[in-house]
Amino acid sequence: MDNNEAPQLQVEIDEPVARGVYTNLALITHSETELILDFLFLQPQRSAQGPAVATLRSRVITSPEHAKRILRAVRSNQRHALL
């Protein structure tokens, strides 16, 4: 393998994960050693009398360094989308 080539990675995914989940709210918590992304679904028409209820749909826990790589990828994607 050439030193400039990225190593190949085969990713396996089962059907429920492949479908993904819809979320309309995200909560972010962090420390020096980890970043926690909680993705929730907030039911907008829950109840006129009761408080709003959000259901946690997915939680991602990662390192700050990996979060920086994700941020760079999102920024790069935004720049290309705006062209």
C-alpha positions in Angstrom: 0.0 0.0 0.0 1.3 3.5 -0.9 1.9 5.7 2.2 -0.5 8.3 0.7 -3.4 5.8 0.5 -6.0 5.7 3.3 -6.4 2.2 4.8 -9.5 0.4 3.5 -12.3 -0.2 6.0 -15.4 -2.4 5.5 -18.4 -1.2 7.4 -21.2 -3.5 8.2 -24.6 -2.0 9.2 -27.9 -3.7 10.1 -31.2 -2.5 8.8 -32.6 -0.5 11.8 -29.3 1.4 12.1 -29.2 2.0 8.3 -32.6 3.6 8.4 -31.5 6.2 10.9 -33.7 8.2 13.2 -35.3 11.7 12.9 -34.3 14.2 15.6 -35.2 17.9 16.0 -33.2 18.8 19.1 -29.6 18.2 20.1 -27.9 18.7 23.5 -24.2 18.9 23.7 -22.2 18.2 26.9 -18.4 18.1 27.1 -15.4 17.7 29.3 -11.6 17.7 28.6 -11.8 14.0 27.7 -15.1 13.5 25.9 -17.9 15.1 23.9 -21.5 13.8 24.3 -24.1 14.5 21.6 -27.6 13.7 22.6 -30.1 13.7 19.8 -33.7 14.0 20.8 -37.2 14.1 19.3 -39.3 16.9 20.8 -43.0 16.3 20.2 -44.3 19.8 19.3 -48.0 19.0 19.9 -47.6 16.9 23.0 -50.2 18.5 25.4 -51.5 22.0 26.0 -51.6 21.4 29.8 -48.4 19.4 30.3 -44.7 20.2 29.8 -43.0 19.4 26.5 -41.5 15.9 26.5 -38.3 15.1 24.5 -37.3 11.5 23.8 -33.6 10.6 23.5 -33.2 8.9 20.2 -29.4 8.5 20.0 -26.3 9.3 22.0 -22.9 9.7 20.6 -19.8 9.8 22.9 -16.5 10.7 21.3 -13.2 12.3 22.0 -12.6 16.0 21.5 -10.0 15.3 18.8 -12.5 13.2 16.9 -15.1 15.9 17.3 -12.7 18.4 15.8 -12.3 16.1 12.7 -16.1 15.9 12.4 -16.4 19.7 12.6 -13.7 20.2 9.9 -15.7 17.7 7.7 -19.0 19.6 8.3 -17.3 22.9 7.5 -15.8 21.5 4.3 -19.2 20.2 3.3 -20.8 23.5 3.9 -18.3 25.4 1.8 -18.9 23.0 -1.1 -22.7 23.2 -0.7 -22.5 27.0 -0.9 -20.6 27.1 -4.2 
